[in-house]
Amino acid sequence: MPLSKTNRSLPANPHETFAMPTADQLYDEAVNLQQSGNLEEAIAKLEALVVEHPDYCLAHAGLSAFYSKQGRHAESVEHAQKVCDLDPDDPFSYMAMSLVCQRAGMIPEAEQAMALSMRKQWESRQKAE
């Protein structure tokens, strides 16, 4: 099958190169897949993204949310914890952790994460003053 100009796998010019998509672009593609109803494909894209970029916080946050939608609570909590580890000063990370722990029936852990979220919010306000 001949390659078209819009769907070619090799550059027409040997000096032409294709730019690899950035982590942000791959994340956006995953979100678009999820929003169009392709949750499994979105998860697969994010799973590949965290292999390539293990410290990319948004990918872990997305996986946590998407796994939670599927009832895959252990995986959801694991990725929520990774978000908190990667961005320990972000109150929202702990709030999200609290929500996925609640959904998983992990009430003490949910309460602890919420308390950390509130403390991080307070610390943030103190730094701003």
C-alpha positions as CSV (number, residue, x, y, z in Angstrom):
1,M,0.0,0.0,0.0
2,P,1.5,3.3,-1.0
3,L,2.1,6.0,1.6
4,S,0.0,9.1,1.3
5,K,1.2,12.6,2.1
6,T,-1.1,12.8,5.1
7,N,-0.4,9.3,6.4
8,R,3.2,8.4,5.8
9,S,5.4,6.4,8.1
10,L,8.7,7.5,6.5
11,P,9.8,11.0,5.6
12,A,9.6,11.8,1.9
13,N,12.9,13.7,2.2
14,P,15.7,11.8,3.9
15,H,16.7,14.9,5.8
16,E,13.2,15.5,7.1
17,T,12.5,14.3,10.6
18,F,9.4,13.8,12.6
19,A,9.2,15.3,16.0
20,M,8.2,12.9,18.8
21,P,5.1,14.0,20.7
22,T,5.7,15.6,24.0
23,A,4.4,14.2,27.3
24,D,1.8,17.0,27.3
25,Q,0.7,16.1,23.8
26,L,0.4,12.4,24.7
27,Y,-1.6,13.3,27.9
28,D,-3.9,15.5,25.8
29,E,-4.5,12.6,23.4
30,A,-5.4,10.4,26.3
31,V,-7.9,12.9,27.7
32,N,-9.4,13.3,24.3
33,L,-9.8,9.5,24.0
34,Q,-11.5,9.3,27.4
35,Q,-13.8,12.2,26.5
36,S,-14.9,10.4,23.3
37,G,-15.7,7.3,25.3
38,N,-12.5,5.3,24.7
39,L,-11.5,4.8,28.3
40,E,-9.5,1.6,27.7
41,E,-7.5,3.4,25.0
42,A,-6.9,6.4,27.2
43,I,-5.6,4.2,30.0
44,A,-3.3,2.4,27.6
45,K,-1.9,5.7,26.3
46,L,-1.3,6.9,29.9
47,E,0.2,3.6,30.9
48,A,2.7,3.9,28.0
49,L,3.3,7.6,29.0
50,V,4.3,6.8,32.6
51,V,6.7,4.1,31.3
52,E,8.4,6.7,29.2
53,H,8.0,9.6,31.7
54,P,7.6,8.1,35.1
55,D,7.7,11.5,36.9
56,Y,5.0,13.0,34.7
57,C,2.4,13.9,37.4
58,L,-0.6,14.5,35.1
59,A,-0.3,11.0,33.7
60,H,-0.5,9.5,37.1
61,A,-3.4,11.8,38.1
62,G,-5.2,10.7,34.9
63,L,-4.6,7.0,35.6
64,S,-5.9,7.4,39.1
65,A,-9.1,9.1,37.9
66,F,-9.6,6.6,35.0
67,Y,-8.9,3.5,37.1
68,S,-11.3,4.8,39.8
69,K,-14.1,5.1,37.1
70,Q,-13.5,1.4,36.3
71,G,-13.6,0.4,40.0
72,R,-9.9,-0.5,39.9
73,H,-9.3,1.0,43.3
74,A,-5.9,-0.4,44.2
75,E,-4.4,0.9,41.0
76,S,-6.2,4.2,41.4
77,V,-4.9,4.7,44.9
78,E,-1.4,3.7,43.8
79,H,-1.3,6.4,41.1
80,A,-2.9,9.0,43.5
81,Q,-0.1,8.3,45.9
82,K,2.5,8.7,43.2
83,V,1.0,12.2,42.4
84,C,1.4,13.1,46.1
85,D,4.9,11.8,46.1
86,L,5.8,13.8,43.0
87,D,4.1,17.0,44.1
88,P,4.1,16.9,47.9
89,D,3.2,20.6,48.3
90,D,0.0,20.6,46.2
91,P,-3.1,20.5,48.3
92,F,-5.2,19.2,45.4
93,S,-3.1,16.1,45.1
94,Y,-4.1,15.1,48.6
95,M,-7.7,16.0,48.1
96,A,-7.8,13.7,45.0
97,M,-6.1,11.0,47.1
98,S,-8.8,11.4,49.7
99,L,-11.5,11.0,47.0
100,V,-10.1,7.8,45.5
101,C,-9.5,6.4,49.0
102,Q,-13.2,7.1,49.9
103,R,-14.3,5.3,46.7
104,A,-12.0,2.4,47.6
105,G,-13.6,2.2,51.1
106,M,-10.4,3.2,52.7
107,I,-11.9,5.7,55.1
108,P,-9.0,6.2,57.5
109,E,-6.6,6.8,54.6
110,A,-9.2,9.2,53.0
111,E,-9.4,11.2,56.2
112,Q,-5.6,11.3,56.6
113,A,-5.2,12.5,53.0
114,M,-7.9,15.2,53.5
115,A,-6.2,16.4,56.7
116,L,-2.9,16.6,54.7
117,S,-4.7,18.6,52.0
118,M,-6.0,21.1,54.5
119,R,-2.6,21.4,56.1
120,K,-1.0,22.0,52.7
121,Q,-3.6,24.7,52.0
122,W,-2.9,26.4,55.3
123,E,0.9,26.2,54.7
124,S,0.4,27.7,51.3
125,R,-1.6,30.6,52.7
126,Q,1.1,31.2,55.4
127,K,3.8,31.4,52.7
128,A,1.8,33.9,50.7
129,E,1.4,36.3,53.7
